[in-house]
């Protein structure tokens, strides 16, 4: 609808049209004011007046001018009544005021939320939205398609962070809102059970992660691992052993480590005499006693010995042991190394054999050629002793108690030796007139 009016200026001045519109929400109308002021023709509109509300014409028709006002309200506004004009004669020249009943439509509103805003990998969040003064909604970014003006919807299981945008439109315009759902940061636990194992034994590694897609092992193990699982370390022979796991997901990478150690080795060495009780105490034995050695160890790779043989075994009993000679002491030692980098374990035991040397006491140390003599002897506790000599009468004769034996006929210098477990005794019988010392 076009509104047109004209004024007459008898003084020959041109018409200046100035448009002033006052717009308020609600039912307050806006107005057009027309008046004559100077020789310049112009139409001035304040900057804060929406352009779509201003419709006007100004044509210098001699002494007349014209204006057009909206026939209907523009987008975002609605009419609450007819357009009217009012003439005021209180001004010179007269002022015509046009009133338009356009009022602004209510603006649309929209809220959208996600619950929760942070989710674990491959789990879902729920989107909820509500709008007013809208007739349709459209989704974009992390979701698509037409949506109802108010509702809720699952995101579905997420493997990456997403932003969900919703545009809702109504008579009063369009409103846009967005919400972002993120994948939570990855988590990881890694444990070893037990954390300390014996040499050549194993531990079990157990790990569990969230919000991850892959895991890689480094350190004392290697390779790609499942995001959760368990594995044996296998037999461990070195120490320490650090097992590191890096797990990666949409939210980043997390690293954890577990350490398994081997304790220092231990070694023990015991002795027993004649099949008696085992002991670590130093022993003093008789020349005729028999000893055994028993060794043991923990966390050792092998054991080596001094004074007896272990054949590398980490435990055992040595039944063939060379005892110390009469009056001597032998230190038997076992040494057992463990994991690399750790000092070996050592243990020892001392065994001393008592001196049980016999004595020989001949009646004569000088005889005439062809004579005999009595050879006395004291075994000094030895259970048996044997003669060795060139005298065939006593050679290889074994005695078990103290006593005396008659020699054979001595025709030359002759040596007699009595051999016992606890020692030996020797004596020389010389021929008269032919004495030799030995």
C-alpha positions as CSV (number, residue, x, y, z in Angstrom):
1,X,0.0,0.0,0.0
2,X,1.5,3.4,-1.0
3,X,0.8,6.5,1.0
4,X,1.3,9.7,-0.9
5,X,0.8,13.3,0.1
6,X,1.9,16.7,-1.1
7,X,2.4,20.2,0.4
8,X,2.4,23.6,-1.3
9,X,5.2,26.1,-0.5
10,X,4.0,29.6,-1.8
11,X,7.4,31.1,-1.0
12,X,9.0,29.0,-3.7
13,X,11.2,27.1,-1.3
14,X,12.0,23.5,-2.0
15,X,10.8,20.7,0.3
16,X,13.2,19.0,2.7
17,X,11.8,15.6,3.8
18,X,13.2,14.2,7.0
19,X,12.2,10.7,8.0
20,X,12.3,9.9,11.7
21,X,11.3,6.4,12.8
22,X,11.1,5.3,16.4
23,X,10.9,1.6,16.8
24,X,10.1,-0.2,20.0
25,X,9.4,-3.8,20.8
26,X,5.8,-4.4,21.7
27,X,2.9,-2.4,20.4
28,X,4.7,1.0,20.0
29,X,4.5,2.1,16.4
30,X,7.0,4.0,14.4
31,X,6.3,7.4,12.6
32,X,7.2,9.4,9.5
33,X,7.4,13.2,10.0
34,X,7.4,15.6,7.0
35,X,8.1,19.3,7.1
36,X,9.6,22.2,5.1
37,X,12.9,23.7,6.3
38,X,15.3,25.0,3.7
39,X,16.2,25.2,0.0
40,X,17.9,21.8,0.1
41,X,16.0,18.7,-0.7
42,X,17.0,15.6,1.3
43,X,15.7,12.7,3.3
44,X,17.6,11.8,6.5
45,X,17.2,8.5,8.4
46,X,18.9,7.9,11.7
47,X,21.5,5.1,11.6
48,X,19.8,3.0,14.3
49,X,16.6,2.6,12.2
50,X,16.4,-0.8,10.4
51,X,16.6,-0.1,6.7
52,X,13.7,-2.5,5.9
53,X,11.3,-0.3,7.9
54,X,12.1,2.8,5.9
55,X,10.2,3.2,2.6
56,X,10.2,6.7,1.1
57,X,10.2,8.8,-2.0
58,X,11.2,12.4,-2.6
59,X,10.6,14.0,-5.9
60,X,10.8,17.7,-6.5
61,X,7.4,18.2,-8.3
62,X,7.5,21.9,-8.5
63,X,6.6,22.8,-5.0
64,X,5.5,19.4,-3.9
65,X,7.1,16.2,-2.7
66,X,6.0,12.6,-2.0
67,X,6.7,9.8,0.4
68,X,5.9,6.1,0.5
69,X,5.3,4.2,3.7
70,X,5.2,0.3,4.0
71,X,2.0,-1.3,2.9
72,X,2.8,-4.3,5.1
73,X,5.3,-5.0,7.9
74,X,8.7,-6.4,7.0
75,X,10.2,-9.8,8.0
76,X,10.4,-10.1,11.8
77,X,7.5,-7.8,12.4
78,X,3.7,-8.1,12.3
79,X,0.8,-5.6,12.0
80,X,-1.3,-4.9,14.9
81,X,-3.7,-2.4,13.1
82,X,-4.0,-0.3,9.9
83,X,-1.6,2.5,8.8
84,X,-3.0,5.9,9.7
85,X,-1.9,9.5,9.0
86,X,-2.4,12.6,11.2
87,X,-2.1,16.3,10.1
88,X,-0.8,18.8,12.6
89,X,-1.4,22.5,12.0
90,X,0.5,23.6,15.0
91,X,3.7,23.7,13.0
92,X,4.5,25.9,10.0
93,X,4.3,24.5,7.5
94,X,1.9,21.8,8.4
95,X,3.3,18.3,9.5
96,X,1.9,15.0,8.4
97,X,2.6,12.1,10.7
98,X,2.2,8.5,9.4
99,X,1.8,5.8,12.0
100,X,2.6,2.1,11.2
101,X,1.3,-0.6,13.6
102,X,4.3,-2.9,13.0
103,X,5.5,-4.7,16.1
104,X,8.6,-6.9,16.3
105,X,8.0,-10.7,16.5
106,X,9.5,-12.5,19.5
107,X,13.0,-13.8,18.8
108,X,13.7,-17.5,18.9
109,X,15.6,-19.1,21.8
110,X,17.6,-22.4,21.9
111,X,19.5,-24.3,24.5
112,X,21.5,-27.5,23.7
113,X,23.5,-29.6,26.2
114,X,25.5,-32.8,26.2
115,X,25.5,-35.2,29.2
116,X,28.3,-36.0,29.8
117,X,30.5,-33.6,27.9
118,X,33.4,-36.0,28.3
119,X,33.1,-39.7,27.5
120,X,35.3,-42.7,27.4
121,X,36.4,-44.0,24.1
122,X,33.7,-45.9,22.2
123,X,30.9,-44.7,24.5
124,X,28.0,-42.3,24.0
125,X,26.7,-39.0,25.3
126,X,23.1,-37.7,25.2
127,X,22.2,-34.4,23.4
128,X,19.2,-32.5,24.8
129,X,17.8,-29.3,23.2
130,X,14.9,-27.0,23.7
131,X,13.7,-24.0,21.7
132,X,10.9,-21.4,21.8
133,X,9.4,-19.3,19.0
134,X,10.7,-21.8,16.4
135,X,9.1,-23.9,13.7
136,X,12.1,-26.0,12.5
137,X,15.6,-27.1,13.4
138,X,18.5,-28.4,11.4
139,X,21.6,-30.2,12.7
140,X,25.1,-29.8,11.3
141,X,28.8,-30.6,12.1
142,X,28.8,-33.7,14.3
143,X,25.3,-34.6,13.3
144,X,23.0,-33.9,10.3
145,X,19.4,-33.7,9.3
146,X,16.1,-32.0,10.4
147,X,15.4,-32.1,14.1
148,X,12.3,-31.4,16.1
149,X,12.2,-28.1,17.9
150,X,12.8,-29.8,21.3
151,X,14.0,-33.3,22.0
152,X,17.0,-35.5,23.0
153,X,19.2,-37.9,21.1
154,X,22.2,-40.2,21.7
155,X,25.5,-39.4,19.9
156,X,26.2,-43.0,19.4
157,X,29.5,-44.5,20.5
158,X,32.3,-41.9,19.9
159,X,35.8,-42.6,18.8
160,X,36.7,-39.0,18.4
161,X,35.7,-35.6,19.9
162,X,32.8,-34.0,18.1
163,X,30.9,-30.6,18.0
164,X,27.2,-30.7,17.5
165,X,25.5,-27.6,16.0
166,X,21.8,-26.9,15.8
167,X,20.1,-24.0,13.9
168,X,16.4,-23.4,14.8
169,X,14.3,-20.9,12.8
170,X,11.0,-19.2,13.6
171,X,9.0,-16.1,12.5
172,X,11.3,-13.9,14.5
173,X,14.6,-15.2,13.0
174,X,17.2,-18.0,13.4
175,X,19.2,-19.0,16.5
176,X,22.3,-21.2,16.5
177,X,23.8,-23.1,19.4
178,X,26.6,-25.7,19.6
179,X,27.9,-28.2,22.2
180,X,31.2,-30.3,22.1
181,X,31.6,-33.8,23.4
182,X,35.2,-34.8,24.0
183,X,36.9,-38.2,24.4
184,X,38.4,-38.3,27.9
185,X,42.2,-38.5,28.4
186,X,43.6,-42.1,28.3
187,X,44.3,-44.0,31.6
188,X,46.6,-46.9,32.2
189,X,47.6,-49.2,35.0
190,X,50.5,-51.7,34.8
191,X,51.5,-54.0,37.6
192,X,54.0,-56.9,38.1
193,X,53.3,-59.8,40.4
194,X,55.5,-60.5,42.1
195,X,57.9,-57.6,41.8
196,X,60.8,-59.7,43.1
197,X,61.5,-63.2,41.7
198,X,64.1,-65.9,42.1
199,X,66.8,-66.2,39.6
200,X,65.5,-67.9,36.4
201,X,61.9,-67.4,37.5
202,X,59.0,-65.3,36.0
203,X,56.6,-62.6,37.0
204,X,53.2,-61.8,35.5
205,X,52.5,-58.3,34.1
206,X,48.9,-57.1,34.1
207,X,47.7,-53.9,32.5
208,X,44.4,-52.1,31.8
209,X,43.7,-48.9,29.9
210,X,40.7,-46.8,29.0
211,X,40.2,-44.4,26.1
212,X,43.0,-46.0,24.1
213,X,43.3,-47.7,20.7
214,X,46.8,-49.2,20.8
215,X,49.6,-50.0,23.2
216,X,53.3,-50.5,22.6
217,X,55.8,-52.2,24.9
218,X,59.4,-51.0,25.4
219,X,62.2,-51.6,27.9
220,X,62.5,-55.2,29.0
221,X,59.8,-56.2,26.6
222,X,58.7,-55.1,23.2
223,X,56.1,-55.2,20.5
224,X,52.4,-54.2,20.1
225,X,50.2,-55.1,23.0
226,X,46.4,-55.2,23.5
227,X,44.9,-52.3,25.3
228,X,44.3,-54.6,28.3
229,X,45.8,-57.9,29.1
230,X,48.4,-59.9,30.9
231,X,51.7,-61.6,30.0
232,X,54.5,-63.5,31.6
233,X,58.0,-61.9,31.7
234,X,59.5,-65.3,31.0
235,X,62.5,-66.6,33.1
236,X,64.5,-63.6,34.4
237,X,68.3,-63.9,34.7
238,X,69.2,-60.2,34.9
239,X,68.2,-57.4,37.3
240,X,66.6,-54.9,37.4
241,X,64.0,-55.4,34.6
242,X,61.8,-52.4,33.7
243,X,58.7,-53.0,31.6
244,X,57.2,-49.9,30.0
245,X,53.9,-49.6,28.2
246,X,52.7,-46.6,26.1
247,X,49.0,-46.5,25.3
248,X,47.5,-44.0,22.8
249,X,43.9,-42.9,22.2
250,X,42.0,-39.9,20.8
251,X,42.8,-38.0,24.0
252,X,46.6,-38.5,23.9
253,X,49.2,-41.0,25.2
254,X,49.8,-42.3,28.6
255,X,52.9,-44.2,29.8
256,X,53.4,-46.5,32.8
257,X,56.2,-48.8,34.0
258,X,56.7,-51.7,36.3
259,X,60.0,-53.1,37.6
260,X,60.9,-56.7,38.5
261,X,64.1,-57.5,40.4
262,X,66.1,-60.5,41.4
263,X,67.4,-60.5,45.0
264,X,71.1,-60.9,45.7
265,X,72.2,-64.6,45.7
266,X,72.9,-66.5,48.9
267,X,75.1,-69.5,49.5
268,X,75.5,-72.0,52.3
269,X,78.1,-74.7,53.0
270,X,77.8,-77.4,55.6
271,X,80.0,-80.4,56.7
272,X,79.2,-83.6,58.4
273,X,81.6,-86.2,59.9
274,X,81.0,-89.9,59.4
275,X,77.4,-89.4,58.3
276,X,76.4,-87.3,61.4
277,X,74.5,-84.1,61.5
278,X,75.1,-81.2,59.0
279,X,76.8,-78.2,60.5
280,X,78.4,-74.9,59.5
281,X,80.8,-75.1,62.5
282,X,84.4,-75.8,61.9
283,X,85.3,-79.4,62.6
284,X,88.3,-81.3,64.0
285,X,88.4,-84.8,62.8
286,X,90.4,-88.0,63.3
287,X,92.7,-89.1,60.5
288,X,90.4,-92.0,59.9
289,X,87.2,-89.9,59.8
290,X,85.2,-89.3,56.6
291,X,83.6,-86.0,55.8
292,X,80.9,-84.9,53.3
293,X,80.0,-81.4,52.2
294,X,76.6,-80.0,51.4
295,X,76.0,-76.7,49.6
296,X,72.9,-74.7,48.7
297,X,72.0,-71.4,47.2
298,X,69.2,-69.0,46.2
299,X,69.0,-66.7,43.2
300,X,72.3,-68.2,41.8
301,X,73.1,-69.1,38.3
302,X,75.7,-71.7,39.3
303,X,78.1,-72.6,42.1
304,X,81.8,-73.3,42.1
305,X,83.9,-74.7,44.9
306,X,87.4,-74.8,46.3
307,X,88.5,-78.1,47.9
308,X,85.8,-80.2,46.4
309,X,83.7,-80.3,43.2
310,X,80.2,-78.9,42.6
311,X,80.1,-79.6,38.8
312,X,78.4,-76.1,38.5
313,X,75.2,-77.2,40.4
314,X,73.5,-74.7,42.6
315,X,73.0,-77.3,45.3
316,X,74.2,-80.8,46.2
317,X,76.2,-83.1,48.4
318,X,79.8,-83.9,47.8
319,X,80.6,-87.4,49.1
320,X,84.1,-87.6,47.7
321,X,86.1,-85.1,49.6
322,X,89.8,-85.0,50.2
323,X,90.3,-84.5,53.9
324,X,93.2,-82.5,55.2
325,X,96.4,-84.4,56.2
326,X,97.2,-85.2,59.8
327,X,97.8,-81.9,61.6
328,X,96.5,-79.8,58.7
329,X,93.5,-77.6,58.2
330,X,91.6,-77.2,54.9
331,X,89.1,-74.4,54.1
332,X,86.4,-75.6,51.8
333,X,84.7,-72.7,49.9
334,X,81.6,-72.4,47.7
335,X,80.9,-69.3,45.5
336,X,77.6,-68.8,43.8
337,X,77.1,-65.9,41.3
338,X,73.6,-64.6,40.6
339,X,72.0,-62.1,38.2
340,X,74.3,-59.9,36.2
341,X,75.5,-56.9,38.2
342,X,75.2,-58.5,41.6
343,X,78.2,-59.8,43.6
344,X,78.4,-63.6,44.0
345,X,77.6,-65.2,47.4
346,X,80.3,-67.1,49.2
347,X,80.4,-69.5,52.2
348,X,83.1,-71.6,53.7
349,X,83.8,-74.1,56.4
350,X,87.1,-75.3,58.0
351,X,88.1,-78.9,58.7
352,X,91.2,-79.9,60.7
353,X,92.6,-83.4,61.0
354,X,94.3,-84.2,64.3
355,X,97.9,-85.3,64.2
356,X,98.1,-89.1,65.0
357,X,101.8,-89.8,64.2
358,X,102.9,-93.2,65.6
359,X,106.3,-93.9,67.2
360,X,108.8,-96.7,66.5
361,X,111.2,-97.7,69.3
362,X,113.8,-100.4,68.4
363,X,115.7,-102.1,71.3
364,X,118.9,-101.6,69.3
365,X,119.7,-99.1,66.6
366,X,123.2,-100.8,66.0
367,X,123.5,-104.5,65.7
368,X,126.1,-107.0,64.5
369,X,125.6,-108.3,61.0
370,X,123.0,-111.1,61.0
371,X,121.5,-110.2,64.4
372,X,117.9,-109.3,65.1
373,X,116.3,-106.8,67.4
374,X,112.9,-106.0,68.9
375,X,110.9,-103.2,67.2
376,X,108.5,-101.6,69.6
377,X,105.6,-99.3,68.3
378,X,102.9,-97.0,69.6
379,X,100.0,-96.4,67.2
380,X,99.0,-93.2,68.9
381,X,95.3,-93.9,68.5
382,X,95.4,-95.0,64.9
383,X,93.2,-98.0,64.4
384,X,95.8,-99.8,62.3
385,X,99.3,-99.2,60.8
386,X,101.4,-101.0,58.3
387,X,105.2,-101.6,58.2
388,X,107.1,-101.0,55.1
389,X,110.8,-102.1,54.9
390,X,113.4,-104.2,53.1
391,X,113.2,-106.6,56.0
392,X,110.9,-109.3,54.6
393,X,110.0,-110.3,58.1
394,X,108.1,-107.1,58.9
395,X,107.4,-105.7,55.4
396,X,103.6,-105.2,54.8
397,X,102.8,-106.4,58.4
398,X,99.7,-104.6,59.7
399,X,99.3,-104.0,63.4
400,X,96.2,-102.8,65.2
401,X,97.4,-102.5,68.8
402,X,100.5,-101.2,70.5
403,X,103.3,-103.7,70.9
404,X,106.6,-105.0,69.6
405,X,107.8,-107.2,66.7
406,X,111.1,-109.1,66.2
407,X,113.0,-108.1,63.1
408,X,114.5,-110.5,60.6
409,X,118.3,-111.0,60.5
410,X,119.8,-107.6,59.7
411,X,122.8,-107.8,57.5
412,X,122.9,-104.3,56.2
413,X,121.6,-100.9,57.2
414,X,117.8,-101.3,57.1
415,X,115.0,-98.6,57.3
416,X,111.7,-99.4,59.0
417,X,108.6,-97.2,58.4
418,X,105.2,-97.5,60.2
419,X,102.5,-95.9,58.1
420,X,99.2,-94.8,59.8
421,X,96.2,-92.7,58.8
422,X,97.3,-90.1,61.4
423,X,101.0,-90.0,60.2
424,X,104.2,-92.0,59.7
425,X,107.2,-93.0,61.8
426,X,110.6,-94.2,60.6
427,X,113.8,-95.6,62.1
428,X,117.1,-96.9,60.8
429,X,119.0,-99.9,62.1
430,X,122.8,-99.8,61.4
431,X,125.3,-102.6,61.3
432,X,128.2,-102.3,63.8
433,X,131.3,-100.9,62.2
434,X,129.3,-99.6,59.3
435,X,127.1,-96.8,60.7
436,X,125.4,-94.5,58.3
437,X,123.2,-91.7,59.2
438,X,120.2,-91.0,57.2
